[in-house]
Amino acid sequence: MASAWQENCALWQNRPLSTRWMCLPCRPSPARTAFAGMRLACPSPMPLSRRSLLSAAASLAAALAAAPAAHAAPGAGKPWPAAGPITLIVPFGAGSDVDATARLIAEKLGARLHQSVVVDNVPASGGVLGVSKVARSHADGYTLLLGFDGPVSIAQLVNSSVRYDAERDLAPVGLTTVAPMVIVARPGLPVHNLNELISMARARPGALTYATPGVGTVLHLAMERLQERARIRLVHVPYRGVAQVTSEVMGGQVDLGILMTTGATPLVQQKKLEGVGVTSAQRIDVIPEVMSFAEAPDLKGFELEAWTGLFAPARTPEPVVSRLAAELAEVLKLPEVRKRLQDSGATPGSGTPATFAQFLKKEKASYTQIVKSANIQVE
């Protein structure tokens, strides 16, 4: 059935019935509304000219191009974070200490933001791949990083192939945890504390071996600083992960290992490995029998702790960073969160984006000194 305007359209009326569908203004189209103006001008006995056809085709192309764009971003125009879920990149494998912290933070942060926070593990290249992914992401608040010392602050110092600069490419949001590291000794090694370790190492230079999860990790840097301060020489045996370090020390293949508090605590508590020292200024509550580095006469003032923190891509709008920082601060005050972090040997973070940025600069300066002194480079 013809519409009222078709009945008044000379061009439409003069076409044979079999070809009326070819009349461009009348052809069914998802962008038909684009021809509203043409329909008003269409009642003409003159056939459509080539110019008219080209003009109509251009209008159709523009309309079709605009149609998908209007639906490409269903959350477009909505204030952050209402437009969609937030992705939290974790540059470490599932089941790791960093991953456990990330999932705890994601759950509580999502509840406060009334938006899903989805953890995405990107563990390759010692965490460098995950940090690179965030550094290249849109600075819109929908991609975040739960970063840690290795790939954020150390990688660029020891690996010339790392292309990002964390100070330039990431926006600090807040410090989430700090935790000391623990030196453990294999079963049967007659070493029970740092003083005994230093004495044995001095008596047998280069005879004792120690394992870490890799060259250039904060655990490796801690052992290099220990050797420099105590004037001892140990042999580094790097592995590909924490699990290998633990099994090799427990099996007696290496004399010593250095682990994060979360990994070392149950092993020390269950007497599977001997706790030799923690890299903090004071002893920690979960393994109070293990002396701190600062207690050893040769290591006065020694303190080096691992950390994790929340980051956004650089140039993320300041209101988004401020909101994230405020919500993170509230999450870290929750009794449940504090207990879970403290039970693992970590201390919940605090502060603002500005204080976190200052913390990062201080830590990087310390790492730089160790890397240069020990000439650490990833081959």
N, C-alpha and C positions, 0 to 999 in steps of 0.2 A: 504494500500500500504506500503510495507516494505521500511525502510530507507536504505541508501547505506551501513551503517555499519552493519545493520541487515542481509543484503544479504551476507555479508562476515563472518557472525557469524555462525560457525559450530553448536554451541549449539542451536541457534535459529532455524537454518535450519533443524536440526535433530528432533525437537519436532513435535509431531502431531499438526495439525492446531488447534484442539480444546483446546490444553493446552499451546499454545505459550504465551497467556496472563499471564501465571504463571511464566514466566521467569523473575526473579526479576529485572534485569536491564531494562526490557522493559515495566514493569507495569506502567500504568499512575499514576503519583504522583505529588503533588505540590512541592515536593522536588527533582524532577527528576534530576536537575542539580547536586545534590550531587553525582550522579553515573557516572559523566563524565569520571572519571579515570577508573572505572570498565568496562565501555563500550569499552574502548580502549584495555583492557586486556581480554575481553570476548571471542573473536573468538577462541574457544578451543573446540575440540571434546569431552572433558571430562565433565561429568555432574557436576553440582555444588555440592561441598562437604558441609557437615554440618558446617564446620568452615567458609566457604565462605558465607553461608546463614546467620550465626550469625554476621559476620562482616558487611554484607550488611544491616542487620536489625539495627545494632548499628549506622551505618551511617545515615540511614533513621530517627531514633529516634533523633539523634543530629540535623539533618537538620530541622525536624519538631519543635523541641524545640526552635531553633534559629529563625524560621520564625515568630511566634507571638511576640517574644521579640523585633524584629526589628520594629514592628508596635505598641507596647504597649505605647510608649511615642512619639506621633507625633511631639512634639516640642523638642525632645532630641537633644542636640547639639546647640540649639539656645541660644543666649545670653539673660540674664534676661533684661526686662520682656517679651520677644517676644514669649515664649513657651506656654503661655496660660493666662487666666484671673486670677486676683488676688482676693482672698477672704479676706474680712475685717470682722472679728468676732466682734460682738457688744454684750457684756455680759449684755444686758438690753433689755427690750421689745420694739417692734415697737411702734412708736409714742411718746416715751419718749424723754427727753431733750438730753440724750446721743445719742440716735438713730438719732435725727435730726442733731446733730453735725456730726455724722459719715457719714450720707448720703450726707451732704454738702461737706465734705472733700473727700469722695469717688468720687463724680462727678468731682470735680476739679482736683484731683490727677490723676484720670484715663485719663483726657484730656491731662495732661502734660506728662504722661508716654506713651500715645498712646496705652493704654491697658485697658480693662474693669476692674473695681474694683467693685466687687459684695458684697453687705452687707448681712451678715448672722447673724440674731439675735439668741443668745443663752442665754436666760435670767434666767435660773433656778439657784437655790441656791444662790440668791443674787449676781449673776455674777461669782461665783466660777467655775461653769461648763464651761463657756465660756473661762475664763483665762486658765483653765486646758487643754482645747482643743488646744489652741495655744501653750502652754508650751510643749505639746507632738507632735506638728506638725513638719514636715520636715523643716529644716532651709535653705530654698531655696528662700525665698523672695516672695513666692506665697500665704502664709497665714500670715495675719497681725492681730493685735488687736487694737481696739479703746478702751483702758482701762480707768478706773477711780479709784479714791482713795479707795473706799470700797474693791472690790475684789483684787486689786493689792497690796495695802499697809497695809490695816487694817485686812483683813480676817484672815491671819495667826496669828495675835496677839490675836484674840478673839475666834478662833475656832481651836481646836487641831486636827480636822479631815482634815484640809486643808493640802494637801501633797506637793504642789508646793512652791517654794521660788522665788518670783518675781525677786529678785536681781540675783539669780543663773540661773533661767529658761527663763528670758525674756531679750531682748536687747532693751534698750530705743532708740527710733528714734527721738521723739520730743514732746514738750509740745504743745497741741492744744488749750486748753482754761483754764482759771482760773475764778472762779465766787464766790462771797460771798453768804452766806445763809441769810435768812430773818426770824426773829421771828414775827409771826402774832398772834393777840389776837381775841378771839371770840367776836361777837357783844354783846354789853352791859357790857363788862368787863371794869371797870374804869382805864384802863392802856393805855397810849398813847405814852410812850417812855420807854427807859431802866431804867431811874432813878425812874420812878413811879413803874415799875415792881419790881425793887430791893427793894424799900420801902415796897410795899405790901407783898412781899415774906418774908421779915424779920419780918413783923408784924404778919404774919400767916404762920409759918414754916410748910411745908408739906401739906398745904391746896390747893395750886395751882397745876393743872395737865398740862402736856405738851405731845403732840403727835409727834412721829417720824415714818418714814417708816420701822423701824426695829432696833433691838439691834446691836450695833457694826457698824452702818453706820456713815459716817462723820457728819451727822446731829445730831446723838445721842452724838457723841464725843464733838461737839460744845456746846451742852447744859450742858454736864458734866463739861466742862472747865468753862462755865459761872457760874455754881453753886460754883465751887471751888474758883474762883477769887472773886466773889461777896459775898461769905460766906452766901449762901442761900440754901434752900432745897425745891426742887420741886418733884412731883411724875411723873415718866416716864410711859407713856402709848404707847407701841409699836404696830404698825399696820403692815400690809403686803405690803403696797404700798402708794404712794403719794396721790392717789385718795381718799383713806380712810381717810388719815390725813386731807385733805382739807374738805371733807364732814362732818367729826366729829367736826372740829373746827367751821365751818360755822353753824352747827346745835346746837352748844352749849354743846355738850357732853364732850368736854375737853376745858380747859381755853386757852391754847396756842398751837401753832404748829410751827414747823420750816420747811421751804421749801427752795428749790433752788430759786435763783432770777427769773429764767424763769417762774416758777410756781406761785410765790408770786406776781410778778409785776402787772399782770392784775387785780388780786383780790384787791390789795391795790389801784391801780389807779381808779377802779370802786367803791371804798368805801365798798366793800363787807366784807373785814376784815381790822383790824387796823394794820398798820405796826409799830412794836415796835422798832426794831433795825436790822442793817445789820452787819455781822461778819467781816467787813473790817476796814482798817485804816481810810478811808475817806467815805463820803456819795457817793452814785452812782447816775448817771445822770437820769436814768429811773424813780427812786422814790426819788428825792432829799429831800423830806420832812421827810424821815425816818433817824433818827440819826445813826451814826456808833457806834460800840462797843467802839472804842478808845476814843470817846467823853465823855463817862461816867467816872466820877472820880474813881470809883472802878475797871474800866477795862482798865486803861491806858496801851497801848502797845498790847492790845488784837487784834489778827488778825488770822483768820483761814478760808481759802477758799477751796472750792471744785475744783477739776481739772480733766481734761481729757487729754489723751496723746496717741501717736501712738507707738506701740511696734512691734517687730518681735521676733520669737523664738530665744533663745540663740544660739550662734554659726552660725548665719546667716552671710554670707561673708561680710567683712567690706565694699567692694565697693558697695554692694547692700544697706546696711544701710546708707552709705554716700549719695548715690543717692536719696534714699527715704527722707532723712533729708533735702537735698537741695531742692527737689521738694515741700515738705511740707512747707518749709519756704517761697517759692514763692507763694504757695496757700494762706497762711495766710496773705500775703501782698495785695491780691486782694481786691479792694474797695468793691465789692459785698459781699465777705466773711466777711470782717471786719464789714460792716454795719449789716449784719444779726446776727452776734455773739454779737455785741454791743447792738443791739436793744433788745436782750434777757437778757441783764445784764451781759454778759460774756466779758472777755478781751481776745483777740486773743493771743495765745502763741508765743514764739520766742525762739531762742537759738539753740544750737547744741546737738547732742547725749550726749556729755560730760557734758554740763551744765544741761541737763535734768536729767542725772544720779545723779548729785549733789543735784538737787532740790528734787528728790525722797528720797535720804538719809536724808535730813533735815526734810522733811515731816514725814517720818517714825519715826524719833526720837521724834518728837512732838506727834505723835499718841501713841507711846509706853508709853510716860510719862502719858498721859491721861488715857490710858487703865489700867496701873498699879495703878494709884492713885484712880480711881473709881472702880477698880476690875471688869472690864467688861468682861464677858464671855458669849458666845452663848451656851445655854443649849440644 
